[in-house]
Amino acid sequence: MPKYALIGLIVVITTFVIINYWSKLKEKTRNKIIASIFGIIAIGFVVLIALLIY
């Protein structure tokens, strides 16, 4: 049970830190971060589909 409380606390603190620093980032840096997140998601889908096929 304490493990889940720690995970929840880490998620909340990380979210607040990201929200705090997001407005201070340059537009180009924000676009790179968003593109990286979508790229990781796309690669994850490709890997998942490949694992399901074989």
N, C-alpha and C positions, 0 to 999 in steps of 0.2 A: 504493500500500500504506500509506504513512503516514497518508493521509486516513482510511482505515478504522480505524486505531488511534486517531486523534484522536476520531472519532465514538464509538467504543466507550468511550473514557475519559470523554467528556462525558456519555454515558448513565449510566455507573456513578456518577460524581460527582453528577449531578443526582438519581439515585435515592437515594443516601445523604443528600443534603441534605433531600429530601422526607421521608424516613423520620425524620430527626432533628427536623424542625419539625412533623410531623403531630401528635404527641402534645401539643404546646404550643398548638395551635389550639383555639378554642372549638367546641363541638358545632354551633352554627349555621353557623359558617364552613365547617366540614367538609362539612355537608350542602349548602351552596351550591356548593362546589367539585365534589362528586360529581354534583350535578344539572347543573352546567354541562358536565361531561365527557360525561354521557349525552345532553345536548341537542346538543352538537357532533357526537356519533356519529350521532344520529337525523337531523340536518340533512344530514350526509354521505351517509347511506343514501338519503335522498330525492333529493339531487342526483345520486348515482350512478345510481339507477333512472331518473331523468328523462333523463340522458345516454344510457343504454342504450336507452330507448324511442325517442328521436328521432334 
